[in-house]
């Protein structure tokens, strides 16, 4: 957990993955792009972690990609040397950035985004890769890339249409509109918007602990089924979940859940 731009805090079965460049509004530097998949891999290696809360330190979630990264990419492509090789490098960088956010999506447990302050550009890409999203009412969201003459390319267009629909994704991507947490709740980008940051974190903490108390084997299966069904037909999704339950349904977790229900006591599950 030797990170320069991130911080991980553990609270029992709940991990808080924090973007940690508060003096730069948590802008996503080159180091942060590299550290996100490392953090995801570490979380996946810790079997006691059942839920992840993704948030930012300081006043903002993230101001999006650090403009120094874009400047560096421009210099690399427009500088001396073979232009084809420079563009090959740029393509590989974009694919690497996509993989960084896909690593967050592929964390094996639910990831809950808690947004306050700015959530701009790549920040929207990042929360689109999360399972659940919540914010403060005055949080500010913007798919900013169009105003920087960039086609959004690390996940917003591909993922957000499954959350808020194609038409609304198209509108926000074309216009670069800045909108508040209140509108984000109204269009379904976040499930709820809270008056203050303290209320937001209290609600998200409570939700995370509630999910962590459920069968971790089952919660991981629900996540896999949701992601698979999002990208496949209904028939394929049904086939997938049939295979999952054929392998996982009969378990110690099932026995404990039924026993706890009959005894009217809280269930206790192994990691």
PEZIZI-V960527 format. One record per residue. N is the residue number from 0. SS is DSSP state (H for helix, E for strand, - for the rest). PHI is phi in radians with two decimals (999 if undefined). OMEGA is omega in whole degrees, 0 to 359 (NA if undefined). Layout:
n ss phi omega
N SS PHI OMEGA
N SS PHI OMEGA
This chain:
n ss phi omega
0 - 999 181
1 - -1.61 184
2 - -1.94 176
3 - -1.82 184
4 - -2.13 181
5 E -2.26 174
6 E -2.52 177
7 E -2.05 177
8 E -2.06 180
9 E -1.90 175
10 E -2.28 186
11 - 1.09 182
12 - -1.45 182
13 E -1.83 176
14 E -1.88 173
15 E -1.82 177
16 E -1.72 189
17 E -1.96 169
18 E -1.24 195
19 - -2.24 169
20 - -2.28 188
21 H -1.05 179
22 H -1.25 178
23 H -2.02 183
24 - 0.94 180
25 - 0.99 175
26 - -1.01 189
27 E -1.50 181
28 - -1.36 176
29 H -0.97 180
30 H -1.11 180
31 H -1.15 177
32 H -1.02 181
33 H -1.34 185
34 H -1.45 180
35 H -1.01 178
36 H -1.18 175
37 H -1.14 178
38 H -1.13 179
39 H -1.08 180
40 H -1.12 180
41 H -1.13 179
42 H -1.04 180
43 H -1.13 180
44 H -1.45 183
45 - -1.80 187
46 - -1.15 181
47 - -1.35 180
48 - -1.41 183
49 - -1.98 180
50 E -2.60 177
51 E -2.12 170
52 E -1.85 179
53 E -1.83 182
54 E -2.58 177
55 E -2.01 171
56 - -1.45 180
57 - 1.40 188
58 - -1.44 190
59 - -2.21 171
60 - -1.23 171
61 E -2.87 175
62 - -1.44 180
63 - 1.62 183
64 E -1.10 176
65 - -1.10 182
66 H -1.08 176
67 H -1.12 177
68 H -1.16 179
69 H -1.09 179
70 H -1.10 179
71 H -1.13 178
72 H -1.15 179
73 H -1.09 180
74 H -1.09 180
75 H -1.13 184
76 H -1.34 185
77 H -1.58 182
78 - -1.37 180
79 - -1.20 179
80 - 1.93 183
81 - -1.18 182
82 H -1.13 180
83 H -1.14 179
84 H -1.19 178
85 H -1.14 179
86 H -1.27 174
87 H -1.09 177
88 H -1.07 181
89 H -1.10 178
90 H -1.05 180
91 H -1.14 178
92 H -1.15 180
93 H -1.08 179
94 H -1.07 177
95 H -1.16 177
96 H -1.15 176
97 H -1.04 181
98 H -1.13 178
99 H -1.08 181
100 H -1.37 175
101 H -1.10 176
102 H -1.09 176
103 H -1.18 178
104 H -1.03 185
105 - -1.56 168
106 - -0.96 193
107 - -1.27 180
108 - -1.99 179
109 E -1.04 176
110 E -2.01 182
111 E -1.90 177
112 E -1.50 176
113 E -2.09 191
114 E -1.97 167
115 - -2.35 184
116 - 1.19 185
117 E -1.47 169
118 E -2.38 194
119 E -2.08 170
120 - 0.95 181
121 H -1.08 174
122 H -1.12 176
123 H -1.19 174
124 H -0.97 184
125 H -1.16 181
126 H -1.26 176
127 H -1.14 178
128 - -1.48 180
129 - -1.59 181
130 - -1.41 182
131 E -2.38 183
132 E -2.37 177
133 E -2.44 182
134 E -2.66 166
135 E -1.46 180
136 - -1.08 184
137 - -1.64 173
138 - -1.04 183
139 E -2.12 182
140 E -1.97 176
141 E -2.82 169
142 - -1.48 197
143 H -1.43 193
144 H -0.94 184
145 H -1.05 181
146 H -1.38 174
147 H -1.80 182
148 - 1.07 179
149 - -2.21 170
150 - -1.40 179
151 - -0.96 193
152 - -2.37 181
153 - -2.12 168
154 - 2.36 182
155 H -1.01 184
156 H -1.08 185
157 H -1.34 186
158 H -1.70 191
159 H -1.21 180
160 H -1.11 176
161 H -1.37 182
162 H -1.68 186
163 H -2.03 179
164 - 1.65 185
165 H -1.15 186
166 H -1.11 181
167 H -1.21 176
168 H -1.07 179
169 H -1.07 181
170 H -1.04 184
171 H -1.23 180
172 H -1.30 177
173 H -1.22 189
174 H -1.51 186
175 - 1.14 182
176 - -1.06 170
177 E -1.61 182
178 E -2.39 187
179 E -1.58 176
180 H -1.08 177
181 H -1.07 178
182 H -1.21 178
183 H -1.00 176
184 H -1.21 183
185 H -1.11 181
186 - -1.62 176
187 - 1.55 177
188 - -1.18 172
189 - -2.04 182
190 - -1.38 177
191 - -2.77 177
192 E -2.14 187
193 E -1.92 186
194 - -1.16 184
195 - -2.34 176
196 H -1.11 179
197 H -1.12 178
198 H -1.13 178
199 H -1.02 184
200 H -1.19 178
201 H -1.11 180
202 H -1.17 181
203 H -1.18 177
204 H -1.05 180
205 H -1.09 178
206 H -1.10 181
207 H -1.05 180
208 H -1.18 176
209 H -1.12 179
210 H -1.16 181
211 H -1.16 180
212 - -1.41 181
213 - -1.47 179
214 - -1.00 181
215 H -1.13 178
216 H -1.09 181
217 H -1.24 180
218 H -1.08 177
219 H -1.12 178
220 H -1.17 176
221 H -1.03 180
222 H -1.08 181
223 H -1.08 180
224 H -1.16 179
225 H -1.09 182
226 H -1.14 180
227 H -1.13 183
228 H -1.17 177
229 H -1.02 189
230 - -1.81 182
231 - -2.37 178
232 - -1.25 177
233 H -1.04 181
234 H -1.07 179
235 H -1.15 178
236 H -1.13 178
237 H -1.13 178
238 H -1.09 181
239 H -1.11 183
240 H -1.23 174
241 H -1.11 178
242 H -1.14 179
243 H -1.07 183
244 H -1.23 175
245 H -1.06 180
246 H -1.53 194
247 H -2.01 189
248 - -1.09 181
249 - -1.41 190
250 - -2.59 173
251 H -1.08 179
252 H -1.15 178
253 H -1.09 179
254 H -1.05 181
255 H -1.20 180
256 H -1.10 180
257 H -1.17 180
258 H -1.08 180
259 H -1.14 179
260 H -1.11 181
261 H -1.19 181
262 H -1.52 181
263 - 0.95 178
264 - -2.31 175
265 - -1.15 176
266 - -1.35 177
267 - -2.22 185
268 - -1.98 172
269 - -1.24 176
270 - -1.22 NA
